[in-house]
């Protein structure tokens, strides 16, 4: 491809709204341009990378026995209503109506559509197991699109769905996809880990996220420093044995705490430690009030609350709801003499507390010497907090460390969640009707491109791994107007293309400095510079990853290229 006619508009300055390196470099190198908040066009250079990543995914999905298809982006509301997700999915679901006032959604995922297709066309166990996949644009109305294509409202995704006759079959299909994802992200040269995660609005129980370790990830990974344990912080179990201190319970006491609402403020005002305070937070769980208690130095985990109640929604109560149920405002809440209609659940650490401090359900008032069991009763003591660095690893090996991560893939065991809701059944060998057992598997294709850049760049630009580089070679004549340079560059361009190398030929009449800066910004694996020794048949080869520069005669150029590119 001749660069003089190639749409690759570069920028010298870092765009002010680009917070992370991948966003900055994708804009500066002309890979993308923003249409509106969270919506981007991929220009030719960026689109070639997308195609390279798609090709890797297709190879591994096909090798795992999956079949590619293509489904519509516009999905009828009736399917989502059948599955129960029309309301449960929340405001991220982009909804619209046609001219006949029929409701539709722009698909963020395709469980409903694929289940309806298989329901209507697969009747017998003889056609199962089956895994189907597509690569298609998805839509989510993100509240705060950010980080370029890492969190957009329109994005490219590979989604796959497996259908089995039983859970043993699902285990096998799940493992095939897990292994395929491991190969995809390894071939993309990413430093990733598969971590235990929450299934969220997808449903199902067993699930793993494939997380690229990064300093700008929106998810926190909790991992052991001595084992392979890794989990999203929102799902990582806490396995700590708490011992009750050898301290006699004291008399309950109400104290004045004017304007002291946070644990930090209350602890300082009463000259006590965070670990002696009870943090009380009111949640509305499927429209029912629940007071959640954790120790003052811990953070409430709303995903664990949702799982404990097997709830669809678990959200922090508004100030109005808080005053309605507990007659007080946040910061002064507590379990003692709380409204009997309010359920109380507590983290296991709370059960071991003696003479604690908590809110009195009255403004500017707290209680001292609060003792669980004596002064209030909880429905249960269970794991309700976020795991912390330094906690013992749940697998009993080592301690927990934190690292941020970018989610690039997610695999779910859905079970019969969708097949039962939408009536996707099959006849077994005995002629009995049974629901299909499903799995769901997603890769963020455009997000993977950004994750690759986050990991592979330097101060000069992108450093593409060979497997996904948009071009193999950047051919740069220093002065295109000089006959010897132009003629040799033209000859090499034709020769390299004939050997099936993908070449970007910078035939622009630009200054050498501009060409070299663009070459470093684009980050192609090899740069071949045709300069003042062109009449001797000698060119300069630069390896982008290492910065090494070699002088090579054109008779040996193909051998040199093959050495580095294969």
N, C-alpha and C positions, 0 to 999 in steps of 0.2 A: 504494500500500500504506500503510495506517494503522499508524503506529509503535506505537500503544498496544497492538495485538494482534500485533505482529511479534516473532519470536524473534531478538532481537539484544542479548544480555546483554553490557554493556560492563564493563570493569574499569578502575579508576583507577590501581592499582599495577601495576608491571611484575612479572610472574611470575618467581620466583627461578630457575627452571630454563630460562628463555628467554634464550639467549645472543645471538641476532642480531635485528636490527630487524624482519625479516619475521615471525619467530616471535612476538616481543613484540606487534606490532601486530595480527596475526591473532587472537591470544588476547584482547587488550584490546578490539578492535572487534567481538568476537563472531562472527568468521568461522569459527572452528574450536574444537573441544574435544577433548582427548585422552582416548582410551578406555584405551590401555595404551601402553607404550613403542613409539614409531614408528608408532602407529596413531591416526588422527584421524577425527572426524566433521566434515563440513562443514555448518554451520548455514545457514539460508536466505540470509543476505547473502553468505557465502563460496560457496555453491552457485550463486548467480546469476553470480558472477564466473567460476566454472568453466564455466558454460554459455556465457558470452560468449566465452571463449577457445576452447571447443569449436566455436562457430559460425564463428569466424574460420578455424580449422583446416579445418572441413568445406568452407567456401567455396573455399579454395585447393586442397585435395585434389581436390575435384570438378572444379574448373577445369583441373586437371592431368590429368584423365581417369581418376582412381582411383575404384574402386567400394567403397562401404561395406558391411560385413557385421559379424557378431558371432560370436565363438568362445567356447567354454567356458573357464572359469578352471581347472577340474580337468582335468589332462592325464594320460593313461596312461603309465606308466613305459616301456612297450615302445617308444613313439615316441622317447623320449629315449635309450633304449639303442640303437636303430637308428642314431641320429645320432652316438652316442659321447659324448653330453654328460651322461648320467646321473651318471657319476662326475666327469667333467672340470669340470662347472660348479661343483662345490665345495659348501661348507656353506651358501651363500646360497640354494640351492635348497630350498624348503620341501617336504618329502616327507611322505606320509601313506599309510595303508592303510585299505581299506574292511573291512566285516564278513567278507568272504571272503578277507582277507589279500592282496588284490591291491594293488600299489603304484601310487601316483599322485603327481603334483607339482602344487602351486599355481603356475600359470604366471607366470614372470618376463618371459616373451616367448613368441612363438608360431610360431617358424620350423618346428618339427616338425609342429604341427597344420595350418598352412596348406599345407605341402608335401604332407602326406598327402591333404588335400582336393583339391588341384590334380592330384596324381598319379592319383587315382581318377576324376577327371571331365574332364580335358583330355587329348586324345589326339593332336590334329593341330596343326601349325604355323599353320593357318588361324585358330585361336582366340588366337594370341599376336601381339603382346605383351599382357600383362594386369597391372594393378596393383590389389591389393585392400588395404583398410585397415579398421581398427576403432578405437573408443575404448572402453577397458575397464580395469577394475581389475587391477593386477599385484601380485605378491608377491615380496619378497626378504628373506631372514632376515639383515638387516644385523647385523653384530657390534656396532656402536655407532650406533644411530639417533641423529641429532642435528639441530639447526637446524630443528626443526619438520617441515614437509612437504618441506623440501629434501632430507632423507635419511631417508625413512621405510621401514617394512617393508610397508606397503600404500599404493599410490599409483595415480593415474589416468594412463593413458598412451595416446597414439595410436601404433599401430604399423601399418606398411604393408609390403607385400611385392610386388616386381615379378618377373615371369616373362617371359623373352625367349628367342629362338631362338639368339642368339649374343652375343658380348661387345660387338659394336658396338651392338646393341640395348640391352644393359645400360647402356652409356655414356649413351645417350639417356634411358633411364628414370631413371638416377641424376641426370642434369642437371635433368630435370623436377622431381624431388623436391627437389633442392638449391635450385632457383629458388623452388619453392613455400614451402620453409622460410624462405628469405630474406624473402619477402613476409609470412609469418605473424609473424615476430619483428619486422619493421619495423612492421607494423600494431599490434603490442603495445607499441610505443614503447620498445623495448629497445635499448641500446647493446651490440651483439654483434659477434662475429667468428666466421667459419667457420675452424677450425684443423685441420691434419692431425693425426690421432690414431691410437691403437692399437685394433685390433678386439677384443682380449681374447678372452673365451670365445665370442664370436659367430662367429669365423672370418672368412675373407676377408682381402683385402689392402688395397684402397683404402678409406679411410674419413675422414670429416670430423666433428668435433664442432662444434656451434653453442654458443659460450660467451658468456655475458653477463659483461661486465667488471664486477668487483665487488671489494670489499675483504675479503669473507668466503668467497670461493669455495674449494672443496676441491681444485681443480686449478690448476696453474700454467701460464700461457700464455707461451711464448717468442715474441717478435715482433721484427721489424726496426724500427729507428727511421727507416729510409729507404725501405721498400718494403712490399708487402702480405703478405710472408711472416709466417705465424703457425702455430704448432704446439704441441701439448701437450708439456710438458717431457719426458714419458716417451718420446716418439717423435722429438723434434727431433734431426736429425743434426748431428754436430760435424764441421766441416770446417776444421781447423787444421793448418797445416804446422809440424811440430816439427823443430828443428835440433839435432843432437847437439853438445854443447859441446866445445870444443877442449881436452880434458883427457885425460891418459894414464890408462888403467885401472891401479888400484892393487891390491895383494895383498888377497885376501879375508880378512876378520878377524872372529872371533867376539867379541862384547862382552857384558858383563853389564848387564842393564837391569832390576833388581829392581822389580817392581810397576808397570812402565811398559808399559801395554797399548794406549793410544790413540796415534794419529799425533801429536797435540798433545803428549802426555807424552813420547813417544820423541824427537821433534824437540827439545824443550826440554832433555831429559836429555843428549842427545848434542851439543847446541849446533849443530844443523843446521836446514835449512829444510824445510818441508812438501814442497816440490817435489822434494826429494832423497830422499824416502821412497817406498817401494812399499807400497801398501795391498793386502793379500792376504785374500780372502774366499772361503770354500768354499761352493759351491752344489750342491744336488742337482737335476740336470736330467734329468727322466724317469728317476729312480732311479739315475742315474750321477753320480759325484762329479766336479766341475769346479772348479778353483782359478782364480779371476778376479783379475786384477791391474790396478790403476789407480794413477795417481800420487797421492801423499798429499793433495794439495789438491783432488782430484776425488772425485765420488760415483759409485758403481757404479749402473748402470741395468739392473735385472733384466728389463725388457721387451726391451731390446736383446740380452741373453743368450738369452732365449727365442726371439727371431727368428733369431739366428745359428744356433742348433741346430734351428730349426723344431720346437720342443718344445711339448708340451702344458703342462708345468709346469716352472718354474725357481724354486726356493725356497732361501733361506739355510739352510744345514745347522744342525742342532741341535748343542749342545755334545757330546752323545754321538756323533753322526755325525762331528763334527770330530776328536774324539780317536780314533775308530775308523780314520779314513783318514790322518790326519797326525800322530797320536800327540802332539798338543799342543792347547792351548786357544786360543780366539780371542784375538787380540792379539799372538800370537807365531808366526803362520803365515807361511810363505814358500815360494817355488818351488824353492829350492836343495835338491837331493837329496830332493825330495818323492816319495811312493809312485808307482811307475810306472803304477799303475792309475788315478791321478788325472790327468785331462786338465788342461792349463794353457792358458788363453787370456789375452791381455793387451790393454789399450787401446793405441792407436797412440802415445800419449804415453810409454808405458813403454819402447818400442823405442829412443827417443832418450836414455834416461837413462844416465849414466855415474857409477860409484862411488856407487851408491845404498845405502840402508838398507832392510832388510826383516827379517821374523821368521825365527828359526833353527829353527822347529818344535821348540822346547824352551822350557820355562817359564823366564821371566826372562832370556832370551837373544835377542839380535838379531845380524844380520850387517851389517858395513860393507863398502863397496867392492864391491857386487854389480853385475855387468855382464851385461845380457841377451845371450844368444848364447854367452858364455863360461861363465857359471856356471849357467845354466838355458836350456832351449829351450821356447818356447811353440809350441803348435799353430798359432796365428794371432795377428796383431796387427790389431785392428779397432776400430771405434767402439763402446765399451762404457760410456761415461760420460754423465752428465747434462750437457746444455749449460749454460753459465753466462752471467750477465750480463757483457757486455763482449766475449764471443766474437764473431768475425765471423759475420754472417748467412749461413746455408747457400746463399742465392741470390746471394751475392757483393755485396749492396747493404746497406751500413750495418752496425751492430752490434746485438747482441741485448739486449733489455730484457725484464723480467718483469712480469707482471700476473696477479693471481688471477682466476679465472673460475668461473661457475656453469654447468654443462652443462645445457642445456635441450633440445637435440636432437642426434641422431646418425644419420648415414647411412652405410651399408656396401655395398660391392660384394662379395657372397657368392660369386659365381661358381657353381660346381657342387658346392660343399661339401655342401649338404643334398640337392640333387636326386639326386646319385650315391648318397649314403648311404641315402636312402629310396626310390630307384627312381622318381623323377619324370621320366619321359621323354616325348618326343613323336615323331611321324613327320614327317620333313621332306618337301619336294616330291618327292623321289626315293623316298619310302617307307622311308627309313633311320631307325632309332631313335637319338635323341640325348638327352642330359640337358638339362633346362631350365637356363637361366642366370639366377641370382637376385640380387636386391638386397633389403636390409632397411632400414627407415627409421623412427625413433622420435622422438616428442616427449613430454617429461614435462609433462603438462597441469597437474597440481597444482603441480609444481615451477616451471612458468612463472609461475603466479600469485604464488608467493613471490618469484621473481626480479623481477617487476614492482614489488612493494612495496619490495624492497631498493633499487631505483633511484628509485622515485617516492614519497617521503615527506619530511616535515619534522618539526620538534620537536613539532608538535601532532597529527600522525597521518598517515594515508595520503593521497596525492594521486593519485587514479585518472586515468589517461589516458581520454579519452572512449570510445575503442573497446572498453574492457573494464569500464567503470564499472558497478556493479550497478544503479544508478539514475542518470538524467540530472540530476535536480533534487531538492534537499532543501527541502521547503516547511515553514517554521518560524514558526507564530504565537507571538509572545512570551507572550501570555496567552490561553489557549484559553477561559477563562471570560468574557473580555470579548466582548460580542456582536458588535461591529463587526469585531474581528479574526477571530473564529471564522467569521462569515458570509462575509467576503471570502476567507479561507483555503479554505473549502468550495467557494466559487465557482471559485477559481483551480485547485483540485485537479481538479474536474470538467472545466474548460476545457482544462487541460494534457493530461489523459488523452485527451480527445477528439482532440487534435492528435498523439496517439501518443507523447507524451513519457512516459518511465518515471519516476514520481514517488514519493518516500518522504515521507509527510505526518506530521510530528511533532505529533500531536494529543494528546500526553500532558499532564496537568496538572502539569508540572514547572517548576522555577525556570528563568529564561532562561539563567543560567550553565551549568546542567546540559545544556540543549538545545544551546547553542552549542559546548560542549566535545565533546559526542557528534557534532555535525555535522562539526567539524574532524577528529575521530578517524575517522569514516566516509569522509571525503575525497571526497564526490561533487562533480562538476565545478562545479555552480552551487547556491548557497543563496539561497532567496528568503525574506526575513524580513518577516512581516506584523506591524507594530508600532503605535505611537501615531498614525501618520498613515493608518490603515486607513480612517477615515471620509472621508478626502480621496481615497481610491483610490491612494495612493502606497505603494510597497513598496521594500525594500532588496534589491539583488542583489549578492551577493559571488561573485567568481570565485576558486575554491579555489586554483588553480595560482599566480595572481599576488598574491592578497590584495586586489585592487582592489574597491572598494565603490561602487555606483551607486544613486542614488535614481531610481526609474522609476515613471511613472504606469501603471496597469494597462492603459490603452488602448495603450501602447507596449511592453508586457511581452513579447508574443510576438515582436515584431520584435527586441527586445534578446536574447531567448533564442536566436533563430535566428542572430543575429550571432555568438554565442559557441559554439553547439552545432552549427549547420548543420541 
